[in-house]
Amino acid sequence: MLRTSHSLLLTSILFVAAPLGCLRPPPRPSNTAGTAANVSAQATPPVLEKMTELDAWAAVAQMSPGINIGNTLENTTSWETGWGNPPISKEFVESLARLGFKTVRLPVAWDTYAVDGRIQPEKISRVSEVVGWITGAGMFCVLNIHWDGGWIDSGSKEKFPDSYATFSPEAEKKFRSYWEQISTFFAGKNEKLIFEALNEETNFSNAGSTQKAYATLARVNQLFIDTVRKTGANNPKRLLIVTGYSTDIAKTCSNGYQLPKDTIPGKLFISVHYYTPYQFCGLTEDADWGKVMSTWGSPDDLKQLDVLFDQMQGFCARNDIPAFIGEFSVTTKKESASRIRWVSAVANAAISRGMIPVLWDTGGEVARFSPYKASDDLRQSLPSLMRPPAAHVPAAP
């Protein structure tokens, strides 16, 4: 989803004209932790598949480029269709593969539709069906816990007055439980399924200090890794994606950010998002903090892009971890020439540095109805997106 330059969470303004995003879920009972057995007892997990071990750096070329199926399974209004999109179809998924995408990020709201902390069998079965279509089409699938009402970091002061901007004990209990349920159910899937810890919900500013906020995210990412690795089958060697602070490049590259530890080397990606400058990507009317940018592509614009991606490349080299640019997009309320220029430039910046660019789309760039056409702007950007990523050169010891 899009962010302001102040890193405040805003409504997602995507490759569609209408503002879509973090809508309120319907009233529902508060959840307590469930168990993996509650899910698998009534839903059939995927069979155990042969696992080809992949190093994260080696996987970059196989995974780039990617696209999100946004505002669908992560919507918090009504399962799958509540934010205006039709149910995902196998034909739509296959159309993404035909366009040349190699990864599909599948955001999901789990807690919104859980009952007493238990993911309902029909919900995880539906997610499994879509995951199967994605991997069956030869693509990687990245499965996450998305915004989901903002419970992970208690993102709403009104909704979470006692735990606002913290990782509460209740959130920790649910986070562990949901990842136990998800990873146990999907433990048999092969290397084409990748788990991503969480989305952008890392505002732990009430943890007591900036240092403690960073330490809280490190704890969340570590809990994710430890939980998944313990669930057996193919999960001990599965590729995983941990989240950068606010999924912001500068904040993630800060000295305060701490990567979690894994039980096996070379199996992690770091996730950041890119909506810079927001005055161009998302702002459609002037705000008190900035004015609308109608066009993009000046030398200063390009310099800002290169500085940030160089910073991210340095982080990746120092920490021996590839970057997963899990979202990038720009509102359609800007001229096509600048939109194409921005998407192409971001794709080039990522791919030339050995990173995976993953377009955020809610149906505006690839239609959700037959014949699943790509927009004119996307078609003109595809050559940049489809370039092979730069080879990884290990840092000197």
N, C-alpha and C positions, 0 to 999 in steps of 0.2 A: 504494500500500500504506500501511498505517497506521504512525504514528510515535508514540513516547513524547514526553513534554514535554521530554526530554533529547535529542530528535532521534536516538535510537537506532533502528536498523532492527529492527522486530519482525515476527513472522508477520502476514501480512495477515488482518485480521478484517473481513469485508466485510458485505454485506447478506445474509449467510447465517450460520447458527448455528455451523457447523463451522469451526474455525480452518484457514485455507488460506493458502498463501503461498510463501515462498522455499524450496522444497524442494531437496535436493541433486540434481544431475544424475547420470546413470549414468556410471561410469568410461568415459573415452574418450581417445584420443590428443590431446596438446596440438596446437593449430593454429598454422600459420604463415599469412602473408597470402596470399590468393588474388587473382584478378583478375576484373574485370567480364566479361571475355570468357569465362572458365570457366563462368559462369552462363548468359549469353545464348546460348552455343553449343548448349546442350541444352534450353533452355526458351524459349518464345515470348513476347517482351515485348509489352505492350499496344501497339496501333497508335497512331500520332501523332494526337492529338485537338486540336481547336481550343481554344486557351487564351484564356479571358476574364480579362484582368488585373484583379486585385482589390487594393485597399488593405486592410491588416489591420484598420484601424478600421471600414471599410465592411463587411468580412466578418463582424464580430461579430454583427450582427442576423441574418445568413444562417446562422450556425453554432450559435446558442444555442436550446435547451440540447443537451447532449451526454451520452453514456453510454459506458462501457467494456464491451468483451467481455473480461472478466477471467478469469484462471486457465484459459486455453485455449491459444492459440498461443504464449503466453509461458511455459508450464509447462516445467520442465526434467527431467521424469521420463520421459515418453513423448509423442511428438509429438501435440499437440492434445488428447488425451484423458487424459493422465497424472495430472491433478489432479481427475478425476471428472466432467468435463463431456463431453457428446457432441460430435461434430464439428459445427461451425457449419453451419447450413443456410440456404439462400436464404429460406425461409419465415420463419425466425427473424429474419433481418436485416430483411425487409419488415415484420415486426410492430413493430420499433423505429420505423420511419418512420410507421406508422399511429398509434402512441402519441404522435407529435409530436416525436420527437427529430430533430435536424438534423445532428448530428455523431456519428460513432462513432469512438472511440479504440480502435485495434487494437494492443495490446501484443504483441510478438513476441520470442522467444528465437532468435537467429540462430546464435550461436557454439556453443551446445550441440549443434546438429545439423549443423554444418558439418564438412567433411572437409578437413584441411590448410588451413584458412582459406577454403575455397571453400563458398559457400552452395549446397546441392544443388538441382538443377533441379526435382525434385518438390516441394521445400519452398517455393521462391519461386513456383512455379506455383500451389500451393495458396493461398498468401497472396494472389497476384494474383486468383485466383478470388473470394475473399472481398472483396477491395478492389472488384472489379467489381460484386459484388452490392450493396455499400454505396453506391457512387456511382450505380449503376443505379437505386437506390431514391430518388435525389434528395438523398442526404445527403453531407456531407463525411466523408472518412476521414482520420484522423490515424494515421500509421504510425511506429513508433519502434523503437529498440533498448531492450528492457526490462532487467530485472535480469540475466537470462541467466547466473546463477552468480556475479555480482558481479565479473566480470573487469575492468570499466572502472576502478573505483577500488580494485581488489584488496581487496575488502571483508571477506574472511575471513583472519584472522591465521594460522590453521592451514593454509589452502589456499595463501596467498600470503605465506609468511614473509619473503621477501626484498623484497617490494614493497608490503607492507600499507599501505593508505590513501595510495597515491600513484597517479599516472598513469604507469605504467611505460613504457619504450620499446616493449616487446612490445604493451602495451595500445594505445599510440598507433598502432603499425603496423596492428594489427587494426581499430581504430576507423576509420582512414582507408580501409582496404580494404573493410570491410563497407559503409560509406556510398558508396564508389565502385560497389560491386556493386549495392546496393539502388537508388540514384538513377539509375544508368545503365539498369537494367532497366525502371524505372518512368518514365523521362524523357518518354515520350509521353503520359502521363496528363494530364488537364486540371487546372484550378484546384481541383477537388473533392478532390484528393489533396494532403495536407499532410504534410511530414516533421517529426518531433520528434527532437531530437538524442539524448536519453537520458532515463532515468527519474529516480530519486532518487539514483543512485549517484554522489554528488559528495563523498564523505568523503575529502578529500585532506589530512587533518590531519597526516600525516607529511611533508608537502612542506617543512617547516622552520619555518613560522610561519603564523599566521592569514592574514596578507597574501599569503603564497605559496600558501596553499590556495585563496584566492579567485582569485589570478592563474592557477592551474592550471585552474580551471573556465573562466575566460575563454578560455584557450588551447584547451580542449576544444570549447567552443561555436564559437570562431573556425574551428577545423579542420573542424567540421561544415559551416559555411556555405561556406567556401572549397572544400571537396570537392564539395558538391552543385552549387554554381554552375558549376563547371568541366565538368560532365557533359553540358551542352548540351540541345538540344530545348527542352522547356518549363521545365527546371529553373532557368535564370537568372532567371526571374520568378515562381517558385513561392513561395507563402507557407510560411514555416518557423517552427518553435517552438524557442526556446532555453530552457535550463533554469536556474531559480533555484537558489541555494545550498541544498542539502538540500531543495529545493522548499519551503522554509520562508519564510513571509512576512517575518518580522522579519529573518532573516539575509539575505534577498535585498534588502531595503530598506536594509540597512547601507551605510555609505559605502565599505566594502571591496569591494562587488560591482561588477563591471565588465561592461557589455554589450559584446558583440562588434560589429565593424563589418561592414556589408553593402555589396554593390556597388550596390544600388538602394534608395532610401528607401521606407519604409512597407510592408515585406514581412515583418516579424518580430512574433511574439508572445513574451511571457515566461510560462513555466510555473511555477506553484506548486501545492501540494496543501494540502488543509485537513482536518485531523482533530483539531480543537481544541474543547473540552478532551479530551485523550486519555482522561482518567479516565472520561469519559462515552462517547466514541466507540468505544473499544476495550478498556478495562480491564474484566475480568469478575471479578477477585478482587483484593484489596488487594495492593499491592506496597510495597517498602521506600521508594519515592520518592513514593507517592501512594495515596489510597484511592478505591475505586470510587464514581463518581457514578451513582446510579440514575435520576435525572431531570435534565432540562435545561429552562431557560426563565425563570429568575429575572431581575430587572433587572440584576444583576451579570453573568450569563451573556450577556445581550444586549449589555451595554456592552463586554465583552471582544471579542465578534464585531465590533461596529462599529469599535472602536479598530483592530483588525488590518486590516479591509477599508478603512478610511480611510487607513491607512498604505500599503496597496498601491495605492490610488487615487492617492495623492500621488506614488508612484514612477512610475506609468504616465503621469501628467500631466507630470512633470519630464522624463521620457525619451521621451515621445511614442511609447509602445508599449502595446498592449492586453494584458490579462492573460488567460491561459488557465488556469482552475482545473481542472487535468487529472484530479484525483481528489478526491472527498469522499464519505464514507459513515459509517455507524454500525452497530455490531453489532446483531443482532436480539435479543440478550439484555438489552434494555432495554425499558421499557414503550412501547407503540405511540404514545401521546399525545406523549411526549417525543421520540421518533424523528421523528414527523411534524413536530413543532414545530421541531426542529433542522434537518432537511432543507429545510423551507420557508424558515426564516430565513437559512440559508446561500445558498440560491438567490436570495432577495430581495436579500441583501447584495451578491451578485455582479452580478446583472442590473441593479439600480438604479445601479450604478457603471460600467456598460458593460463588464462582464467576462463570459466564457463559463463557466458552471458545467457540469462533466462528471462525472456520477455514476459512482462505482466500483461495478460489479456483477459477480458471478460466477454468476448464475443464480438468486439468491434474490429479486430484485425483478422480473425478467422471466424467466419460466420458459423453459428451453431446449427443452422438448418441447411439441408441439402440444396445446392451441391457443395457447401462448405468452402465458399470462395475466400481467398485472401484479399484484403483490401489493396487498392492501388498503391498506397504508401508502403505497406508491408512488402509487396512484390518488388518495389524499387529498392527496399532495404535488404532483401534476402541475399544478394551477392556478398554483402559485408558480413552478414550473419553466418553464411555458409563457408567462410574461409577456414582452413585447418588451423588449429591453435598452434602457437609457438611451442617448440620442444622444450622440455624442462632441462635446465642445466643445473645440476646440484651445486649448492654453495660450497666454497672451499672449506675444508676442515679447519 
